[in-house]
Amino acid sequence: MHNEKLIKGLYDYREEHDACGIGFYANMDNKRSHDIIDKSLEMLRRLD
């Protein structure tokens, strides 16, 4: 009941979350690979 009083209009503080994050992938054996692209794209999806 107390939370309902804090919600005004379309804004709902319960939908807020941190938007910070960092990700880094590297191929340590210096070989070209599409796998690193797949992993990087998955990392970006998870940061959102």
PyRosetta script that sets phi, psi and omega in degrees:
from pyrosetta import init, pose_from_sequence

init()
pose = pose_from_sequence("MHNEKLIKGLYDYREEHDACGIGFYANMDNKRSHDIIDKSLEMLRRLD")
pose.set_psi(1, -39.5)
pose.set_omega(1, 178.4)
pose.set_phi(2, -64.6)
pose.set_psi(2, -39.2)
pose.set_omega(2, 179.7)
pose.set_phi(3, -63.6)
pose.set_psi(3, -35.2)
pose.set_omega(3, -178.4)
pose.set_phi(4, -63.3)
pose.set_psi(4, -30.5)
pose.set_omega(4, 179.8)
pose.set_phi(5, -72.7)
pose.set_psi(5, -25.5)
pose.set_omega(5, -178.5)
pose.set_phi(6, -80.9)
pose.set_psi(6, -19.1)
pose.set_omega(6, -178.8)
pose.set_phi(7, -83.7)
pose.set_psi(7, 123.0)
pose.set_omega(7, -179.0)
pose.set_phi(8, -126.4)
pose.set_psi(8, 130.6)
pose.set_omega(8, 177.9)
pose.set_phi(9, 62.0)
pose.set_psi(9, -137.0)
pose.set_omega(9, -178.5)
pose.set_phi(10, -87.7)
pose.set_psi(10, -11.2)
pose.set_omega(10, -177.9)
pose.set_phi(11, -78.6)
pose.set_psi(11, 130.0)
pose.set_omega(11, 176.5)
pose.set_phi(12, -131.1)
pose.set_psi(12, 108.5)
pose.set_omega(12, -177.0)
pose.set_phi(13, -59.4)
pose.set_psi(13, -21.5)
pose.set_omega(13, -179.6)
pose.set_phi(14, -69.6)
pose.set_psi(14, -16.1)
pose.set_omega(14, 178.6)
pose.set_phi(15, -87.4)
pose.set_psi(15, -5.1)
pose.set_omega(15, -178.7)
pose.set_phi(16, -75.6)
pose.set_psi(16, 146.2)
pose.set_omega(16, 173.8)
pose.set_phi(17, -153.2)
pose.set_psi(17, 159.4)
pose.set_omega(17, 179.3)
pose.set_phi(18, -63.9)
pose.set_psi(18, 141.4)
pose.set_omega(18, -179.7)
pose.set_phi(19, -110.9)
pose.set_psi(19, 20.6)
pose.set_omega(19, -179.7)
pose.set_phi(20, -99.0)
pose.set_psi(20, 152.8)
pose.set_omega(20, 178.4)
pose.set_phi(21, 170.2)
pose.set_psi(21, 159.5)
pose.set_omega(21, 178.8)
pose.set_phi(22, -147.3)
pose.set_psi(22, 148.4)
pose.set_omega(22, 177.7)
pose.set_phi(23, -145.8)
pose.set_psi(23, 147.5)
pose.set_omega(23, -178.8)
pose.set_phi(24, -151.0)
pose.set_psi(24, 128.3)
pose.set_omega(24, 174.4)
pose.set_phi(25, -123.6)
pose.set_psi(25, 141.1)
pose.set_omega(25, 177.8)
pose.set_phi(26, -142.8)
pose.set_psi(26, 145.3)
pose.set_omega(26, 176.0)
pose.set_phi(27, -95.5)
pose.set_psi(27, 106.4)
pose.set_omega(27, -171.9)
pose.set_phi(28, -73.7)
pose.set_psi(28, -19.7)
pose.set_omega(28, 179.9)
pose.set_phi(29, -96.1)
pose.set_psi(29, 9.9)
pose.set_omega(29, 173.8)
pose.set_phi(30, 56.8)
pose.set_psi(30, 37.9)
pose.set_omega(30, 176.9)
pose.set_phi(31, -112.8)
pose.set_psi(31, 141.9)
pose.set_omega(31, 177.4)
pose.set_phi(32, -67.9)
pose.set_psi(32, 138.7)
pose.set_omega(32, -178.9)
pose.set_phi(33, -157.8)
pose.set_psi(33, 136.2)
pose.set_omega(33, 175.5)
pose.set_phi(34, -76.3)
pose.set_psi(34, -18.7)
pose.set_omega(34, -179.6)
pose.set_phi(35, -59.6)
pose.set_psi(35, -37.1)
pose.set_omega(35, -179.8)
pose.set_phi(36, -66.5)
pose.set_psi(36, -32.5)
pose.set_omega(36, 176.5)
pose.set_phi(37, -68.4)
pose.set_psi(37, -45.0)
pose.set_omega(37, 178.1)
pose.set_phi(38, -59.0)
pose.set_psi(38, -45.3)
pose.set_omega(38, -179.8)
pose.set_phi(39, -66.0)
pose.set_psi(39, -37.9)
pose.set_omega(39, 179.3)
pose.set_phi(40, -66.6)
pose.set_psi(40, -41.2)
pose.set_omega(40, 178.1)
pose.set_phi(41, -65.2)
pose.set_psi(41, -38.8)
pose.set_omega(41, 176.8)
pose.set_phi(42, -64.4)
pose.set_psi(42, -39.9)
pose.set_omega(42, 177.8)
pose.set_phi(43, -59.9)
pose.set_psi(43, -44.8)
pose.set_omega(43, 179.6)
pose.set_phi(44, -63.2)
pose.set_psi(44, -39.3)
pose.set_omega(44, 177.9)
pose.set_phi(45, -62.5)
pose.set_psi(45, -38.3)
pose.set_omega(45, -178.0)
pose.set_phi(46, -75.6)
pose.set_psi(46, -21.9)
pose.set_omega(46, 177.2)
pose.set_phi(47, -74.1)
pose.set_psi(47, -22.4)
pose.set_omega(47, -177.2)
pose.set_phi(48, -76.5)
pose.dump_pdb("model.pdb")
